[in-house]
Amino acid sequence: MNKTRMIIDVDTGIDDAIAILYAVLAPDIHVEGITTCFGNIDVDQATDNTLRLLKLARANFEIPVAVGASKPLKRDFPGSAEHVHGKNGIGGAVLAKSEQQPIRQSAAEFIVSTVNDNPGEITIVTLARMTNLAHAIQLDPGIITKIKEVVVMGGNVFVPGNITPVAEANLAGDPEAAAYAFASGLPITAVGLDVTLKTLLTKAHVQYMLTHAPAGKQPLVAFMRDSLEHYFDFYQEVSHLIGACPMHDLLAVMVAADPSLVKKQTLLAVIETEGLHTSGMVVTDRRAVPVVGNPIDFCVDVESERALNAMMALFLRENAG
């Protein structure tokens, strides 16, 4: 099986956590490394959560973890999103401390060295602000032509934003970094709110996995149950979802490995960096003769049931990890 070789960039909150577990277990994914960033929580907590999750996942090799940006390119870090992800970023769920330590390289250095050592082979999946990727390009602009693809969990085209009326949280959290990456010429696929809001994990899904998962997977599913309680409550409050939450980050990882899950539309786009309500907004030029922006592949529809079934099958499988 040809595996998709990924660097996953995270600000390890609840949906990042499930995405990490999925990626480590998935037979069609090889995680080259994980880079951490501020966002849902501060970068130190994101790093600690990531290391604990790798211990929980019991990967059969040590996956390097590199510490990245603690704040946006040009702005201050406004603080953790405790109301969304809980004080520890993973909904208050308790995980055993890991003996693994982060590597000495920074996130940007790790991205640069891994891409240069494996030209055309590495997909970068950003589940956080795009700050680490921007730093990596600044460190070595030559990686732009060597990265196989960048899959971004972020943005929105035909649906409203989730942090402002028009902006999604990851891009709005460091709009300058997102604007820089989108303008760089990188091959970018945006897995945004247009599709993640259609991909809803429910309490019924979690209960089914708790009932049917083999013994080796029970600790992972129990963690999902514990951390998702906080997420379910948040989405009931802000989106009127009852016992359900979008799987933003998980879907991005899945699409990076299996693009057939989504329908894409290529549009010229830029990221707005100004405005009280518009900073971080994806501006697409949908005129008959578009001229503003670079071509970006936006996911506009998704086979959500197939994606969720594939995710559940992985956690229900005896021999996958």
PALOTOR-187985 format. One record per residue (C-alpha): residue number from 1; residue in one letter; x, y, z. Coordinates in steps of 0.02 Angstrom, whole numbers, plus 50000, padded with zeros to 5 digits. Layout:
<nodes>
<node num="NUM" residu="a" u="X" v="Y" w="Z"/>
...
</nodes>
This chain:
<nodes>
<node num="1" residu="m" u="50000" v="50000" w="50000"/>
<node num="2" residu="n" u="50064" v="50172" w="49955"/>
<node num="3" residu="k" u="50061" v="50274" w="50114"/>
<node num="4" residu="t" u="50035" v="50462" w="50119"/>
<node num="5" residu="r" u="50186" v="50533" w="50208"/>
<node num="6" residu="m" u="50129" v="50676" w="50321"/>
<node num="7" residu="i" u="50193" v="50809" w="50435"/>
<node num="8" residu="i" u="50044" v="50857" w="50543"/>
<node num="9" residu="d" u="50043" v="51032" w="50618"/>
<node num="10" residu="v" u="49933" v="51045" w="50772"/>
<node num="11" residu="d" u="49872" v="51154" w="50916"/>
<node num="12" residu="t" u="49816" v="50998" w="51005"/>
<node num="13" residu="g" u="49638" v="51026" w="51057"/>
<node num="14" residu="i" u="49497" v="50899" w="51054"/>
<node num="15" residu="d" u="49477" v="50876" w="50867"/>
<node num="16" residu="d" u="49666" v="50882" w="50838"/>
<node num="17" residu="a" u="49681" v="50741" w="50964"/>
<node num="18" residu="i" u="49563" v="50627" w="50869"/>
<node num="19" residu="a" u="49650" v="50672" w="50706"/>
<node num="20" residu="i" u="49819" v="50625" w="50780"/>
<node num="21" residu="l" u="49755" v="50457" w="50844"/>
<node num="22" residu="y" u="49677" v="50421" w="50675"/>
<node num="23" residu="a" u="49834" v="50467" w="50578"/>
<node num="24" residu="v" u="49947" v="50360" w="50688"/>
<node num="25" residu="l" u="49832" v="50209" w="50670"/>
<node num="26" residu="a" u="49784" v="50226" w="50486"/>
<node num="27" residu="p" u="49867" v="50097" w="50374"/>
<node num="28" residu="d" u="49873" v="50218" w="50227"/>
<node num="29" residu="i" u="49963" v="50358" w="50323"/>
<node num="30" residu="h" u="50143" v="50372" w="50382"/>
<node num="31" residu="v" u="50166" v="50514" w="50506"/>
<node num="32" residu="e" u="50340" v="50584" w="50476"/>
<node num="33" residu="g" u="50325" v="50702" w="50622"/>
<node num="34" residu="i" u="50209" v="50819" w="50716"/>
<node num="35" residu="t" u="50240" v="51005" w="50738"/>
<node num="36" residu="t" u="50153" v="51103" w="50874"/>
<node num="37" residu="c" u="50086" v="51280" w="50877"/>
<node num="38" residu="f" u="49985" v="51401" w="50983"/>
<node num="39" residu="g" u="49799" v="51411" w="50947"/>
<node num="40" residu="n" u="49669" v="51312" w="51042"/>
<node num="41" residu="i" u="49794" v="51318" w="51185"/>
<node num="42" residu="d" u="49972" v="51381" w="51209"/>
<node num="43" residu="v" u="50112" v="51291" w="51120"/>
<node num="44" residu="d" u="50182" v="51208" w="51277"/>
<node num="45" residu="q" u="50014" v="51129" w="51320"/>
<node num="46" residu="a" u="49990" v="51079" w="51138"/>
<node num="47" residu="t" u="50160" v="50993" w="51142"/>
<node num="48" residu="d" u="50124" v="50903" w="51306"/>
<node num="49" residu="n" u="49953" v="50846" w="51243"/>
<node num="50" residu="t" u="50031" v="50782" w="51081"/>
<node num="51" residu="l" u="50163" v="50679" w="51172"/>
<node num="52" residu="r" u="50032" v="50604" w="51288"/>
<node num="53" residu="l" u="49923" v="50558" w="51139"/>
<node num="54" residu="l" u="50067" v="50471" w="51052"/>
<node num="55" residu="k" u="50092" v="50368" w="51209"/>
<node num="56" residu="l" u="49906" v="50326" w="51210"/>
<node num="57" residu="a" u="49912" v="50277" w="51026"/>
<node num="58" residu="r" u="50059" v="50158" w="51055"/>
<node num="59" residu="a" u="50138" v="50190" w="50886"/>
<node num="60" residu="n" u="50261" v="50055" w="50834"/>
<node num="61" residu="f" u="50397" v="50186" w="50805"/>
<node num="62" residu="e" u="50439" v="50352" w="50888"/>
<node num="63" residu="i" u="50360" v="50497" w="50795"/>
<node num="64" residu="p" u="50463" v="50656" w="50816"/>
<node num="65" residu="v" u="50375" v="50806" w="50892"/>
<node num="66" residu="a" u="50445" v="50980" w="50857"/>
<node num="67" residu="v" u="50393" v="51134" w="50955"/>
<node num="68" residu="g" u="50338" v="51280" w="50849"/>
<node num="69" residu="a" u="50270" v="51456" w="50859"/>
<node num="70" residu="s" u="50205" v="51527" w="51022"/>
<node num="71" residu="k" u="50120" v="51676" w="50939"/>
<node num="72" residu="p" u="50065" v="51739" w="50767"/>
<node num="73" residu="l" u="50186" v="51816" w="50642"/>
<node num="74" residu="k" u="50139" v="51996" w="50680"/>
<node num="75" residu="r" u="50012" v="51991" w="50821"/>
<node num="76" residu="d" u="49999" v="51942" w="51003"/>
<node num="77" residu="f" u="49927" v="51774" w="51054"/>
<node num="78" residu="p" u="49755" v="51817" w="51126"/>
<node num="79" residu="g" u="49752" v="51664" w="51238"/>
<node num="80" residu="s" u="49680" v="51489" w="51242"/>
<node num="81" residu="a" u="49504" v="51443" w="51186"/>
<node num="82" residu="e" u="49459" v="51361" w="51352"/>
<node num="83" residu="h" u="49272" v="51380" w="51320"/>
<node num="84" residu="v" u="49291" v="51269" w="51166"/>
<node num="85" residu="h" u="49425" v="51144" w="51217"/>
<node num="86" residu="g" u="49434" v="51150" w="51407"/>
<node num="87" residu="k" u="49578" v="51207" w="51518"/>
<node num="88" residu="n" u="49699" v="51074" w="51459"/>
<node num="89" residu="g" u="49643" v="51081" w="51278"/>
<node num="90" residu="i" u="49573" v="50905" w="51276"/>
<node num="91" residu="g" u="49410" v="50935" w="51368"/>
<node num="92" residu="g" u="49482" v="50895" w="51539"/>
<node num="93" residu="a" u="49520" v="50715" w="51490"/>
<node num="94" residu="v" u="49667" v="50643" w="51587"/>
<node num="95" residu="l" u="49809" v="50557" w="51494"/>
<node num="96" residu="a" u="49967" v="50479" w="51564"/>
<node num="97" residu="k" u="50124" v="50583" w="51550"/>
<node num="98" residu="s" u="50243" v="50533" w="51411"/>
<node num="99" residu="e" u="50428" v="50497" w="51431"/>
<node num="100" residu="q" u="50458" v="50557" w="51253"/>
<node num="101" residu="q" u="50537" v="50729" w="51234"/>
<node num="102" residu="p" u="50519" v="50852" w="51090"/>
<node num="103" residu="i" u="50663" v="50854" w="50966"/>
<node num="104" residu="r" u="50790" v="50996" w="50968"/>
<node num="105" residu="q" u="50740" v="51063" w="50798"/>
<node num="106" residu="s" u="50604" v="51194" w="50794"/>
<node num="107" residu="a" u="50446" v="51157" w="50695"/>
<node num="108" residu="a" u="50505" v="51266" w="50551"/>
<node num="109" residu="e" u="50677" v="51182" w="50548"/>
<node num="110" residu="f" u="50598" v="51010" w="50553"/>
<node num="111" residu="i" u="50482" v="51052" w="50407"/>
<node num="112" residu="v" u="50627" v="51121" w="50304"/>
<node num="113" residu="s" u="50744" v="50974" w="50336"/>
<node num="114" residu="t" u="50612" v="50840" w="50309"/>
<node num="115" residu="v" u="50550" v="50917" w="50147"/>
<node num="116" residu="n" u="50726" v="50943" w="50080"/>
<node num="117" residu="d" u="50772" v="50763" w="50122"/>
<node num="118" residu="n" u="50614" v="50698" w="50036"/>
<node num="119" residu="p" u="50574" v="50814" w="49890"/>
<node num="120" residu="g" u="50401" v="50788" w="49816"/>
<node num="121" residu="e" u="50356" v="50659" w="49949"/>
<node num="122" residu="i" u="50290" v="50755" w="50100"/>
<node num="123" residu="t" u="50112" v="50817" w="50125"/>
<node num="124" residu="i" u="50095" v="50948" w="50261"/>
<node num="125" residu="v" u="49928" v="50948" w="50350"/>
<node num="126" residu="t" u="49898" v="51107" w="50450"/>
<node num="127" residu="l" u="49767" v="51087" w="50585"/>
<node num="128" residu="a" u="49817" v="51247" w="50674"/>
<node num="129" residu="r" u="49865" v="51424" w="50626"/>
<node num="130" residu="m" u="49980" v="51423" w="50475"/>
<node num="131" residu="t" u="50121" v="51507" w="50571"/>
<node num="132" residu="n" u="50244" v="51362" w="50572"/>
<node num="133" residu="l" u="50227" v="51338" w="50384"/>
<node num="134" residu="a" u="50254" v="51524" w="50356"/>
<node num="135" residu="h" u="50411" v="51519" w="50464"/>
<node num="136" residu="a" u="50474" v="51368" w="50367"/>
<node num="137" residu="i" u="50451" v="51456" w="50199"/>
<node num="138" residu="q" u="50540" v="51610" w="50267"/>
<node num="139" residu="l" u="50683" v="51498" w="50325"/>
<node num="140" residu="d" u="50698" v="51412" w="50155"/>
<node num="141" residu="p" u="50588" v="51475" w="50012"/>
<node num="142" residu="g" u="50652" v="51330" w="49906"/>
<node num="143" residu="i" u="50537" v="51208" w="49997"/>
<node num="144" residu="i" u="50388" v="51282" w="49902"/>
<node num="145" residu="t" u="50431" v="51176" w="49750"/>
<node num="146" residu="k" u="50473" v="51021" w="49853"/>
<node num="147" residu="i" u="50316" v="51003" w="49960"/>
<node num="148" residu="k" u="50198" v="50877" w="49881"/>
<node num="149" residu="e" u="50041" v="50964" w="49947"/>
<node num="150" residu="v" u="49979" v="51070" w="50090"/>
<node num="151" residu="v" u="49810" v="51020" w="50159"/>
<node num="152" residu="v" u="49738" v="51157" w="50268"/>
<node num="153" residu="m" u="49600" v="51136" w="50394"/>
<node num="154" residu="g" u="49536" v="51311" w="50377"/>
<node num="155" residu="g" u="49433" v="51437" w="50285"/>
<node num="156" residu="n" u="49258" v="51447" w="50216"/>
<node num="157" residu="v" u="49190" v="51497" w="50046"/>
<node num="158" residu="f" u="49003" v="51471" w="50033"/>
<node num="159" residu="v" u="48959" v="51460" w="50219"/>
<node num="160" residu="p" u="48979" v="51584" w="50364"/>
<node num="161" residu="g" u="49133" v="51594" w="50473"/>
<node num="162" residu="n" u="49145" v="51525" w="50649"/>
<node num="163" residu="i" u="49252" v="51656" w="50735"/>
<node num="164" residu="t" u="49177" v="51808" w="50645"/>
<node num="165" residu="p" u="49031" v="51814" w="50524"/>
<node num="166" residu="v" u="49151" v="51783" w="50379"/>
<node num="167" residu="a" u="49311" v="51707" w="50450"/>
<node num="168" residu="e" u="49361" v="51535" w="50513"/>
<node num="169" residu="a" u="49464" v="51520" w="50672"/>
<node num="170" residu="n" u="49627" v="51444" w="50607"/>
<node num="171" residu="l" u="49650" v="51572" w="50469"/>
<node num="172" residu="a" u="49590" v="51716" w="50578"/>
<node num="173" residu="g" u="49709" v="51663" w="50717"/>
<node num="174" residu="d" u="49857" v="51716" w="50610"/>
<node num="175" residu="p" u="49791" v="51798" w="50452"/>
<node num="176" residu="e" u="49963" v="51860" w="50399"/>
<node num="177" residu="a" u="50033" v="51683" w="50401"/>
<node num="178" residu="a" u="49883" v="51617" w="50305"/>
<node num="179" residu="a" u="49896" v="51759" w="50178"/>
<node num="180" residu="y" u="50082" v="51724" w="50156"/>
<node num="181" residu="a" u="50055" v="51538" w="50128"/>
<node num="182" residu="f" u="49908" v="51563" w="50009"/>
<node num="183" residu="a" u="50011" v="51687" w="49905"/>
<node num="184" residu="s" u="50168" v="51578" w="49903"/>
<node num="185" residu="g" u="50123" v="51467" w="49756"/>
<node num="186" residu="l" u="50112" v="51310" w="49863"/>
<node num="187" residu="p" u="49988" v="51178" w="49804"/>
<node num="188" residu="i" u="49852" v="51203" w="49935"/>
<node num="189" residu="t" u="49691" v="51107" w="49969"/>
<node num="190" residu="a" u="49578" v="51195" w="50094"/>
<node num="191" residu="v" u="49467" v="51080" w="50197"/>
<node num="192" residu="g" u="49357" v="51214" w="50272"/>
<node num="193" residu="l" u="49190" v="51240" w="50355"/>
<node num="194" residu="d" u="49100" v="51204" w="50190"/>
<node num="195" residu="v" u="49135" v="51020" w="50220"/>
<node num="196" residu="t" u="49185" v="51000" w="50403"/>
<node num="197" residu="l" u="49016" v="51064" w="50463"/>
<node num="198" residu="k" u="48935" v="50923" w="50364"/>
<node num="199" residu="t" u="49043" v="50791" w="50446"/>
<node num="200" residu="l" u="48965" v="50767" w="50617"/>
<node num="201" residu="l" u="49023" v="50642" w="50746"/>
<node num="202" residu="t" u="48882" v="50599" w="50866"/>
<node num="203" residu="k" u="48864" v="50527" w="51040"/>
<node num="204" residu="a" u="48786" v="50376" w="50956"/>
<node num="205" residu="h" u="48946" v="50349" w="50854"/>
<node num="206" residu="v" u="49051" v="50357" w="51013"/>
<node num="207" residu="q" u="48936" v="50240" w="51107"/>
<node num="208" residu="y" u="48942" v="50114" w="50964"/>
<node num="209" residu="m" u="49132" v="50117" w="50969"/>
<node num="210" residu="l" u="49132" v="50096" w="51158"/>
<node num="211" residu="t" u="49020" v="49944" w="51141"/>
<node num="212" residu="h" u="49110" v="49861" w="50996"/>
<node num="213" residu="a" u="49293" v="49916" w="50999"/>
<node num="214" residu="p" u="49419" v="49778" w="51038"/>
<node num="215" residu="a" u="49511" v="49783" w="51204"/>
<node num="216" residu="g" u="49666" v="49862" w="51126"/>
<node num="217" residu="k" u="49566" v="50010" w="51062"/>
<node num="218" residu="q" u="49458" v="50036" w="51217"/>
<node num="219" residu="p" u="49578" v="50162" w="51299"/>
<node num="220" residu="l" u="49576" v="50269" w="51140"/>
<node num="221" residu="v" u="49387" v="50266" w="51126"/>
<node num="222" residu="a" u="49369" v="50303" w="51313"/>
<node num="223" residu="f" u="49480" v="50456" w="51289"/>
<node num="224" residu="m" u="49370" v="50512" w="51144"/>
<node num="225" residu="r" u="49215" v="50493" w="51252"/>
<node num="226" residu="d" u="49291" v="50594" w="51395"/>
<node num="227" residu="s" u="49362" v="50736" w="51289"/>
<node num="228" residu="l" u="49212" v="50750" w="51173"/>
<node num="229" residu="e" u="49089" v="50785" w="51315"/>
<node num="230" residu="h" u="49155" v="50962" w="51324"/>
<node num="231" residu="y" u="49149" v="50981" w="51135"/>
<node num="232" residu="f" u="48971" v="50917" w="51124"/>
<node num="233" residu="d" u="48916" v="51045" w="51255"/>
<node num="234" residu="f" u="49003" v="51187" w="51162"/>
<node num="235" residu="y" u="48923" v="51144" w="50995"/>
<node num="236" residu="q" u="48752" v="51129" w="51073"/>
<node num="237" residu="e" u="48773" v="51305" w="51141"/>
<node num="238" residu="v" u="48842" v="51390" w="50984"/>
<node num="239" residu="s" u="48770" v="51288" w="50841"/>
<node num="240" residu="h" u="48615" v="51205" w="50917"/>
<node num="241" residu="l" u="48688" v="51034" w="50879"/>
<node num="242" residu="i" u="48617" v="50904" w="50997"/>
<node num="243" residu="g" u="48741" v="50767" w="51040"/>
<node num="244" residu="a" u="48849" v="50803" w="50888"/>
<node num="245" residu="c" u="49006" v="50900" w="50839"/>
<node num="246" residu="p" u="49100" v="50933" w="50677"/>
<node num="247" residu="m" u="49259" v="50835" w="50647"/>
<node num="248" residu="h" u="49360" v="50980" w="50575"/>
<node num="249" residu="d" u="49537" v="50915" w="50595"/>
<node num="250" residu="l" u="49499" v="50731" w="50570"/>
<node num="251" residu="l" u="49422" v="50767" w="50400"/>
<node num="252" residu="a" u="49576" v="50864" w="50343"/>
<node num="253" residu="v" u="49689" v="50716" w="50385"/>
<node num="254" residu="m" u="49571" v="50596" w="50298"/>
<node num="255" residu="v" u="49560" v="50703" w="50141"/>
<node num="256" residu="a" u="49750" v="50716" w="50134"/>
<node num="257" residu="a" u="49756" v="50526" w="50123"/>
<node num="258" residu="d" u="49597" v="50501" w="50019"/>
<node num="259" residu="p" u="49547" v="50652" w="49913"/>
<node num="260" residu="s" u="49401" v="50553" w="49840"/>
<node num="261" residu="l" u="49304" v="50592" w="49999"/>
<node num="262" residu="v" u="49274" v="50770" w="49938"/>
<node num="263" residu="k" u="49224" v="50871" w="49787"/>
<node num="264" residu="k" u="49343" v="51015" w="49753"/>
<node num="265" residu="q" u="49328" v="51180" w="49663"/>
<node num="266" residu="t" u="49481" v="51279" w="49611"/>
<node num="267" residu="l" u="49463" v="51465" w="49642"/>
<node num="268" residu="l" u="49580" v="51613" w="49646"/>
<node num="269" residu="a" u="49590" v="51670" w="49826"/>
<node num="270" residu="v" u="49678" v="51786" w="49948"/>
<node num="271" residu="i" u="49667" v="51800" w="50137"/>
<node num="272" residu="e" u="49609" v="51967" w="50206"/>
<node num="273" residu="t" u="49719" v="52033" w="50346"/>
<node num="274" residu="e" u="49624" v="52193" w="50390"/>
<node num="275" residu="g" u="49456" v="52234" w="50465"/>
<node num="276" residu="l" u="49369" v="52206" w="50631"/>
<node num="277" residu="h" u="49256" v="52071" w="50559"/>
<node num="278" residu="t" u="49347" v="52022" w="50399"/>
<node num="279" residu="s" u="49525" v="51984" w="50457"/>
<node num="280" residu="g" u="49560" v="51803" w="50410"/>
<node num="281" residu="m" u="49422" v="51796" w="50281"/>
<node num="282" residu="v" u="49449" v="51694" w="50123"/>
<node num="283" residu="v" u="49414" v="51812" w="49978"/>
<node num="284" residu="t" u="49381" v="51713" w="49819"/>
<node num="285" residu="d" u="49371" v="51796" w="49649"/>
<node num="286" residu="r" u="49217" v="51715" w="49573"/>
<node num="287" residu="r" u="49196" v="51840" w="49431"/>
<node num="288" residu="a" u="49188" v="51779" w="49251"/>
<node num="289" residu="v" u="49369" v="51830" w="49227"/>
<node num="290" residu="p" u="49452" v="51811" w="49398"/>
<node num="291" residu="v" u="49615" v="51903" w="49426"/>
<node num="292" residu="v" u="49637" v="51921" w="49614"/>
<node num="293" residu="g" u="49732" v="51787" w="49709"/>
<node num="294" residu="n" u="49815" v="51620" w="49681"/>
<node num="295" residu="p" u="49729" v="51457" w="49631"/>
<node num="296" residu="i" u="49675" v="51358" w="49785"/>
<node num="297" residu="d" u="49579" v="51194" w="49786"/>
<node num="298" residu="f" u="49430" v="51218" w="49902"/>
<node num="299" residu="c" u="49330" v="51069" w="49963"/>
<node num="300" residu="v" u="49148" v="51111" w="49931"/>
<node num="301" residu="d" u="49060" v="50945" w="49963"/>
<node num="302" residu="v" u="49099" v="50786" w="50059"/>
<node num="303" residu="e" u="49043" v="50605" w="50073"/>
<node num="304" residu="s" u="49024" v="50629" w="50259"/>
<node num="305" residu="e" u="48946" v="50460" w="50297"/>
<node num="306" residu="r" u="49088" v="50370" w="50208"/>
<node num="307" residu="a" u="49216" v="50473" w="50303"/>
<node num="308" residu="l" u="49138" v="50439" w="50472"/>
<node num="309" residu="n" u="49117" v="50254" w="50434"/>
<node num="310" residu="a" u="49300" v="50242" w="50386"/>
<node num="311" residu="m" u="49351" v="50328" w="50547"/>
<node num="312" residu="m" u="49244" v="50214" w="50653"/>
<node num="313" residu="a" u="49305" v="50059" w="50563"/>
<node num="314" residu="l" u="49484" v="50104" w="50607"/>
<node num="315" residu="f" u="49445" v="50115" w="50793"/>
<node num="316" residu="l" u="49343" v="49955" w="50785"/>
<node num="317" residu="r" u="49477" v="49854" w="50696"/>
<node num="318" residu="e" u="49579" v="49729" w="50797"/>
<node num="319" residu="n" u="49738" v="49737" w="50696"/>
<node num="320" residu="a" u="49754" v="49924" w="50652"/>
<node num="321" residu="g" u="49883" v="49982" w="50774"/>
</nodes>
